[in-house]
Amino acid sequence: MLSRKRIVAWLGLGLVVALVAIWAIINTPGPVFYFSLGWAIIIAVLLWFGNRFLTHALDKILPWSKWGNVRFFLHLVAGLAYLLLLINATYYFIKVSLTELPPTHEQLVVMNVWGAAFFIPVFSIYFSLHFLRHWRRSELDIERFQKENIRSQLDSLRNHLDPHFLFNNLNILSSLIDKDHKTSRVFITKFAEVYRAILRTKSDDLILLSEEIDFINSYIYLIKTRFEENIRFDLKLNGSTGKKVLPPLTLQMLIENAIKHNLITESRPLEIRLFQPDENSLVVSNTLYRKPSDTGTGLTQSGIANIRKRYSHFTTEEVLVTETETHFEVRVPLLQIEHA
């Protein structure tokens, strides 16, 4: 199937031939006209194939992306030299074949001047179309690379979650087996449900808030099994209103972040609140009793940074972190699902 560019080229050539034919019928030119027309067609065909070969050769040696200015002037000089050589060689051959006399100096000057005058505007059009095609191809390549890069980053960020989750919960299970066999069996069932949910959403960039809430309820069961009353949760989330979405496992990472960076004791339990201050955001807040080994910025260097990177691929809204002497709070935006 012919491409649009080839169709336009053939239509243009057909239009030129038609106009020349109509002019010839009206004016009834002599043999000199037909001879000149044939010569011009031969020059045009050889010029086309020669410039096409030159273009492909320079694409390999001097690509536009690295040698833009050098490529332009080299292509211009080489194209002009090829045209003048083509005109002079064909004219000399025709002149000697028909008259057995070489062309005079004045004839060669006239032919070269007319050849250059013809070549420069034609080459400008050819070069513009060729450059535009390469520019569009470069834009498509850049866009495809950006999408692949974003996909790779998202996959990397998602894969970062699984080892931490698996390791932490296997430690919990290991401690439960020796203490309470019944509880450990229930824990295994819940753990399987949670991990099944993780695998189900592994290839998803965004999930519904309602699905995230179902997941986090099961996850909280695992956490409370380990810490008992040393961690207290207060959930006020409404996933049934609207079609709000967020990156999967966002709440799990925020809860894990709070557990990782705080001391948890019977006398000072960790309190975690999850609530929606409005329909477009969600807040995870926890009491702050920082571990002595934590630095001032340690709370935001791992889990929060991961969440921010994932959000940055879908929205310009920020993930806001607020820290006081007693509380640490993270507000994440809830995104609106787009309907096709």
N, C-alpha and C positions, 0 to 999 in steps of 0.2 A: 504494500500500500504506500502511495506517494505521501511524503511529508508536506506540510503546509509551505515550507520554503521552496521545495521543488515545484509544487503546483504554481506558486507565484512566479517563479523563474520561467517556467514553460508558458504561462499566460503572457508574461512580458515579451518573451521572444516571439510568440505568435502575434502579438499586437504590432511589434516592429515589422515583422514580415508582411503583415496585412497592409500596414501603412505604405511600405515600400512598393508593394504590388499595386496598390491603388494609384500611387504617384506615377508608377511606370506606365500604367494603362492610360492615364490622362495625358502624360507628356510624351509618350512613345520615344524614350531615349535611344541613343545609338549604342554600338558595341562597346564604346569606351566606358559607358555607365555600368554595363553588366560586368565588364572586366574589373572595374574598380570595386564594384559591390562584392564580387567573388573574392577578390584579394582582401577586402576588409573582413569578410566572414572568416577566411583562413586565419588572419591575424587575431581576430577575436577568440576563435577556438583555441589556437596555440597559446594565447595570452591567458585564457581561463585555466587550462591544464597546467601551464607553467607556474602561475601564481598559486594554484592549489598545491602543487608539489612543494613550492617554496614555503607555503604556510605550514604544511605538515612537518617539513624539515626543521623550521624555526621553532615550532611548538616543542620539539624534542630537545633542541639545543639551547634555545633562549625562551623559556616559558614566560608568559606575561606577568605572572605573579612575582618573579624575581628580577626580570630584566625589561621592565616596561618601556622606559625611555630609549634604551639601547635597541630594543626590539623594534620599536617604531621607526627609527631612523635607518636601521639596517634593512628593514623590510622595504622602506621607501626607496632607498638607493638601489637595492638589488632588483626591485620590481621595475624601476625606471631603466636601469641598465639592460635588463632582460627585454623590455619592450623596444628600446632603441636598437639593440642587437637584432631582434626579430624583424623589425621594419627594414633595417639596412640590408640584412642578409636576403630577405625575400625580394626586396626591390632590386637589389643587385642581380639576383638570379633571374628575375623576370626580364629586367632590362637587357642583360646579356643574351638571354635565350631568344628574345624577339627581335632585337636590333643588332646584336653582335657588337654593341658598343657599351662600354662601362658608363655608369651614371656620372654626370659632371659634378663638380664641387658645389655649384649652386643648387642642383637638384637634391643632393644629399642634405644640405643645410635646411632647405625647405621641408624635406621629409622628416628630419629630426625635430624641427620646431613644431610642426603639426603633430607629430607623434607625442612629444612631451605635453603639448596643449590638450591632447585627447586623453593622455594617460592620467594626469594629475587629478581631474575631477572624478574620472572613473575609479581610480585607486582610492580616492577619499570615500566614495560610497562603499566600495568593497571593504575597505579597512573599517569603516564605521559599523557595518553589519557584522563583520567578523569579530570586532572588539565587543559589540553588544552581546553576541552569542556567547563569547567566553565569559563576559561579566555575569550573564544570567546563569551560566553553568557554575561559576564560582559561588554565586549567591546560594544556589541550590545545594552545592557541596557543603558550604558553611552551615546552612540550616540543618542539613542532615547530620553533620558532625555534632552540632549543638544538641540535637535531639538524642543522638546516641550517647553523648557525654552526660546529659541529664539522666538518661535511663541508667547508665552505668553508675552514676553517683547515687541514685535512688536505690539500686540493687545493693550497692556497697553499704549504704546506711541501714537498709533492712537486714542484711546479713549480719550486721554488727549486733543486732538485738538477740538473735537466737542463742549464741554461745553463753551469754551472760544469764539469760533466763534459764537455760537448761542446767548450767552449773549451780546456780543458786538453789534451784528447787530440788536437785539431786542431793545437795547437802541437807536440805530440810528433811527429805525423805529418809536419808541415812540416819539422821538423829531420831526420827519418829519410830523406826522399825524396832529399835531396842526398848522404847518406852511404852508404846501402845500399838499393838498389832491391828486392832479394830480401826483406830484413827488412821493408821498408815494405809489401810486398804481404801478407806474413803478418800484419803489424800491422793492416792494413786489414780482413783477414778476422776477426781477433780483436775488433777494435773493433766491427765489424758485429754479431758475436755478443753482445757485451756490451750494446750499445745496444738490440739486439732484446729482450734480457732486461729492460732498463729499461722499454721500451715495453709489454712484456707485463704487468709488475707495476704499471704506472702507476695503474691504477684500484683496486689492492688496498691495503687498510689493513694487512693482516698477511700474511706468507708463511711457508711452512715453513722451518725452519732448514736443511734439506737443500738447498732451492732457493737460499737465500742463500749457502751454501757453494759450490755449483756456480758461481754468479755471481762470487763473490769470487776463485775460482781463475782465472777468465778475466781478471778485472780486474787481478790481481797480475801476470799476464803482460804487460799493457800497461805497468804501472809498472816492472817489471824491464827491459823493453826500453828504456825511457828512461834509467833510472839505473844499469843494469847491476849491478855488484857494490857500488855505493854504498848500496844498500838490501838488507837481508837479512830474509827472512821465515821465521818458525817457526810452522807451523800444526799445532795438535793439537786438531782439532774433530771431533766425532762427530755427524753429522746423522741417523744411522739409528736412534738410540734415542729412542723416544717420538714424539709429535706436537707438538714444540715450535715456536712461531712467534715472530716479532718483526717490527717495521716494516721494510719493504723498504729496501735500500740502507744499513742501519745500519752494517754493517762497512765499506762503501765510504767513508762519511762519516768514520768514525774513522781510517781509513788516510789519507784525504785531509787530515784535520786534522793528523795527525802530520807529513806531508810539508810542509804549508803553514807550520808554526810552528817547524820545526827546520832548522838548517844541515846540509847533507848534503855530505860531502867524502870523498875517497879515504882520507885518514888517519883519518877519524872517521865511518864509515858509520852510517846509521840502521838500527837493529835493531827489528823489529816482531814481537811475539809475539801469536798469537791462540790462546786455549785456554779450556777449560771446567773451572773449579775444582769444579763440581758440576753436576748435571743441570738446575738452575734458573737458571743464570747463565752469562754468557760474558764473557771479559776480553780487551781489546785493550791491550797494554802496549808502550811504545816508549822507547828511550833518549832522554834529554833533553839537547839541545844547542841551547838556544833562540836564535833570531835576535835580534840586538841591538835591532831595531826593535820587538820584542814587548814589551807591557806585562805586568805581573804577572797580569792577568786575561784577557789576550788569548786564551789557549788555550781558554777556556770560553765565549766570547761568541757564537760563530757556530754551528759545526757541532754542538757539544755541546748548546747551547741548542735547536737545531732538534730533535735527538733527544729531549731531555727533553720538549719540547712534544708530540711525537707519542706518546711513551709515556704521557703524562698522560691521554690520551683513553681508554686501555684498562686502566690499572692504577694503583694507589696506590704500588707499589714504585718506589723511587728509582733513578735512574741515578747511580752513585757515581763520583766522580773523586778520585783520589789522586795527589798530586804530591810527589816527593822531589827531592833535588839531582841525581839521576842518571836518574830514570825518571818517566814520566807514564803513568798507568793509568786506564782507564775500564771499569767493570763494569756491564753491562746485564742486566736480567732476561730470562729466556726464559719466555714465556707458554705456557700449556697451551691447545691448540686445543679449542674447545667443540663437542661433537657434538650435532646436532639430535635 
